[in-house]
Amino acid sequence: MNNIKKYLLYGITIVVIVFAFVWEYYIGLWEAAQAEDKVIVRTDSFVLWPLVITLVALSLYQMFGKKR
């Protein structure tokens, strides 16, 4: 994989990680503003965190994987 693709992967990974923490912060504020008796089901976590884990795993593999 050439350097441009690696740097693009690393950049996307960093942006998604920052987005995930900002998203969690604002979702926490939103949840606090909801009524107490309401049950909130967070289906966004089923998409966001597997995406973060996959991007981090790919980035780590590119950094520390076998060199040809």
Z-matrix of the N, CA and C atoms (Angstrom, degrees):
N
C 1 1.453
C 2 1.535 1 106.99
N 3 1.299 2 116.15 1 131.22
C 4 1.458 3 117.94 2 -177.78
C 5 1.532 4 111.47 3 -77.62
N 6 1.315 5 115.57 4 169.30
C 7 1.463 6 120.95 5 -172.20
C 8 1.525 7 113.92 6 -64.10
N 9 1.317 8 118.26 7 -34.80
C 10 1.464 9 120.28 8 -178.83
C 11 1.527 10 110.15 9 -63.58
N 12 1.327 11 117.29 10 -42.40
C 13 1.461 12 120.61 11 178.72
C 14 1.522 13 111.39 12 -66.51
N 15 1.333 14 117.28 13 -38.31
C 16 1.462 15 120.22 14 178.24
C 17 1.521 16 110.76 15 -64.53
N 18 1.318 17 117.14 16 -46.94
C 19 1.467 18 120.39 17 -179.39
C 20 1.523 19 111.06 18 -65.67
N 21 1.317 20 117.58 19 -35.11
C 22 1.461 21 121.08 20 175.99
C 23 1.529 22 110.27 21 -64.99
N 24 1.326 23 117.55 22 -42.58
C 25 1.461 24 121.58 23 176.97
C 26 1.526 25 110.74 24 -62.06
N 27 1.319 26 117.71 25 -45.37
C 28 1.467 27 121.08 26 179.36
C 29 1.528 28 110.82 27 -63.57
N 30 1.326 29 116.76 28 -42.04
C 31 1.461 30 120.56 29 179.62
C 32 1.516 31 112.46 30 -64.13
N 33 1.328 32 116.37 31 -44.50
C 34 1.466 33 120.18 32 178.39
C 35 1.520 34 110.12 33 -63.15
N 36 1.327 35 116.79 34 -39.37
C 37 1.463 36 120.62 35 178.97
C 38 1.518 37 111.19 36 -61.51
N 39 1.312 38 117.14 37 -45.93
C 40 1.464 39 120.82 38 -179.79
C 41 1.532 40 110.88 39 -64.56
N 42 1.324 41 117.19 40 -42.54
C 43 1.461 42 120.64 41 179.55
C 44 1.526 43 110.80 42 -63.45
N 45 1.320 44 118.22 43 -42.13
C 46 1.463 45 121.36 44 -179.24
C 47 1.532 46 110.62 45 -67.96
N 48 1.326 47 118.45 46 -38.08
C 49 1.469 48 120.91 47 177.66
C 50 1.526 49 110.41 48 -64.23
N 51 1.310 50 117.49 49 -45.32
C 52 1.469 51 120.48 50 178.43
C 53 1.523 52 109.94 51 -63.01
N 54 1.339 53 117.28 52 -43.65
C 55 1.455 54 121.26 53 178.10
C 56 1.523 55 111.20 54 -60.07
N 57 1.330 56 117.17 55 -40.59
C 58 1.466 57 120.65 56 -178.30
C 59 1.520 58 111.23 57 -62.74
N 60 1.330 59 117.87 58 -42.32
C 61 1.461 60 119.87 59 -179.88
C 62 1.525 61 112.20 60 -71.92
N 63 1.317 62 117.77 61 -36.52
C 64 1.462 63 120.44 62 175.40
C 65 1.526 64 109.69 63 -66.11
N 66 1.321 65 117.62 64 -42.00
C 67 1.461 66 122.55 65 177.86
C 68 1.523 67 110.67 66 -59.94
N 69 1.326 68 117.05 67 -46.14
C 70 1.470 69 120.88 68 179.67
C 71 1.529 70 111.20 69 -62.12
N 72 1.329 71 116.72 70 -37.80
C 73 1.464 72 120.27 71 178.73
C 74 1.530 73 110.70 72 -62.50
N 75 1.325 74 116.18 73 -48.88
C 76 1.464 75 119.16 74 -177.70
C 77 1.531 76 112.36 75 -71.58
N 78 1.316 77 118.15 76 -32.16
C 79 1.465 78 120.29 77 174.79
C 80 1.522 79 109.74 78 -66.40
N 81 1.330 80 117.59 79 -36.78
C 82 1.464 81 120.43 80 175.58
C 83 1.515 82 112.12 81 -62.48
N 84 1.324 83 116.88 82 -40.85
C 85 1.468 84 120.53 83 176.20
C 86 1.523 85 110.96 84 -65.01
N 87 1.315 86 116.83 85 -40.86
C 88 1.452 87 120.84 86 179.21
C 89 1.526 88 111.34 87 -64.90
N 90 1.342 89 115.98 88 -42.86
C 91 1.461 90 119.71 89 179.15
C 92 1.527 91 111.32 90 -62.80
N 93 1.331 92 117.04 91 -36.98
C 94 1.460 93 120.68 92 179.73
C 95 1.532 94 111.14 93 -67.34
N 96 1.320 95 117.38 94 -27.58
C 97 1.460 96 120.97 95 -178.06
C 98 1.533 97 112.68 96 -84.30
N 99 1.335 98 117.31 97 -8.75
C 100 1.458 99 120.52 98 -178.28
C 101 1.527 100 110.60 99 -79.32
N 102 1.321 101 115.45 100 165.00
C 103 1.464 102 121.39 101 178.71
C 104 1.531 103 109.45 102 -64.71
N 105 1.315 104 116.35 103 147.91
C 106 1.458 105 121.64 104 -175.19
C 107 1.525 106 113.06 105 -67.59
N 108 1.314 107 118.25 106 -32.78
C 109 1.458 108 120.30 107 -175.02
C 110 1.530 109 113.15 108 -86.63
N 111 1.314 110 117.76 109 1.44
C 112 1.452 111 121.87 110 -177.67
C 113 1.532 112 110.48 111 -88.16
N 114 1.338 113 116.84 112 135.18
C 115 1.458 114 121.69 113 175.98
C 116 1.524 115 107.75 114 -93.56
N 117 1.321 116 116.47 115 127.30
C 118 1.458 117 121.38 116 -177.91
C 119 1.529 118 108.31 117 -108.79
N 120 1.329 119 115.66 118 125.19
C 121 1.456 120 121.57 119 177.56
C 122 1.525 121 107.46 120 -105.56
N 123 1.324 122 116.32 121 118.90
C 124 1.455 123 121.42 122 -176.78
C 125 1.521 124 110.90 123 -93.00
N 126 1.319 125 117.13 124 92.24
C 127 1.459 126 120.11 125 178.34
C 128 1.526 127 111.99 126 -84.79
N 129 1.325 128 117.37 127 -13.34
C 130 1.461 129 119.93 128 178.71
C 131 1.522 130 111.37 129 -67.47
N 132 1.308 131 117.88 130 -25.18
C 133 1.462 132 121.20 131 179.99
C 134 1.522 133 112.06 132 -67.75
N 135 1.334 134 117.51 133 -24.70
C 136 1.461 135 120.55 134 179.21
C 137 1.521 136 112.12 135 -73.09
N 138 1.306 137 117.90 136 -14.39
C 139 1.459 138 121.77 137 177.58
C 140 1.526 139 110.51 138 -105.92
N 141 1.313 140 116.76 139 -44.69
C 142 1.459 141 121.15 140 -171.98
C 143 1.522 142 112.95 141 -67.02
N 144 1.325 143 118.13 142 -52.22
C 145 1.464 144 119.88 143 -173.90
C 146 1.526 145 113.73 144 -71.77
N 147 1.342 146 120.56 145 -37.58
C 148 1.472 147 117.35 146 172.39
C 149 1.525 148 112.95 147 -62.62
N 150 1.330 149 117.37 148 -33.67
C 151 1.459 150 120.42 149 175.86
C 152 1.522 151 110.99 150 -64.02
N 153 1.325 152 117.02 151 -44.81
C 154 1.468 153 121.35 152 178.74
C 155 1.527 154 110.12 153 -62.26
N 156 1.321 155 116.85 154 -46.33
C 157 1.469 156 120.40 155 -178.94
C 158 1.522 157 111.36 156 -62.94
N 159 1.326 158 117.56 157 -40.72
C 160 1.452 159 121.36 158 179.47
C 161 1.526 160 111.35 159 -65.34
N 162 1.318 161 117.16 160 -44.74
C 163 1.467 162 119.50 161 179.51
C 164 1.520 163 112.28 162 -65.66
N 165 1.325 164 117.56 163 -39.46
C 166 1.463 165 120.50 164 177.75
C 167 1.523 166 110.15 165 -65.60
N 168 1.324 167 117.47 166 -42.11
C 169 1.465 168 120.65 167 178.94
C 170 1.532 169 111.13 168 -62.97
N 171 1.325 170 117.05 169 -43.10
C 172 1.467 171 120.16 170 178.13
C 173 1.522 172 111.66 171 -64.17
N 174 1.323 173 116.68 172 -41.24
C 175 1.460 174 119.99 173 179.22
C 176 1.519 175 111.54 174 -65.35
N 177 1.334 176 116.82 175 -43.10
C 178 1.461 177 119.91 176 178.37
C 179 1.521 178 111.50 177 -65.54
N 180 1.319 179 117.13 178 -37.50
C 181 1.460 180 120.01 179 176.98
C 182 1.531 181 110.74 180 -64.04
N 183 1.316 182 117.09 181 -40.60
C 184 1.462 183 119.99 182 178.69
C 185 1.525 184 111.56 183 -66.82
N 186 1.332 185 116.12 184 -34.07
C 187 1.462 186 119.51 185 -178.51
C 188 1.534 187 112.20 186 -77.14
N 189 1.337 188 116.67 187 -42.99
C 190 1.457 189 120.61 188 -170.47
C 191 1.523 190 114.10 189 -116.84
N 192 1.324 191 117.92 190 3.20
C 193 1.452 192 121.70 191 -179.29
C 194 1.532 193 111.06 192 -70.66
N 195 1.309 194 114.98 193 179.64
C 196 1.456 195 119.97 194 179.51
C 197 1.524 196 111.01 195 -63.24
N 198 1.292 197 114.76 196 134.62
C 199 1.472 198 120.57 197 175.39
C 200 1.529 199 107.54 198 -94.28
N 201 1.311 200 116.09 199 136.04
C 202 1.470 201 119.72 200 -179.47
C 203 1.492 202 110.97 201 -87.84
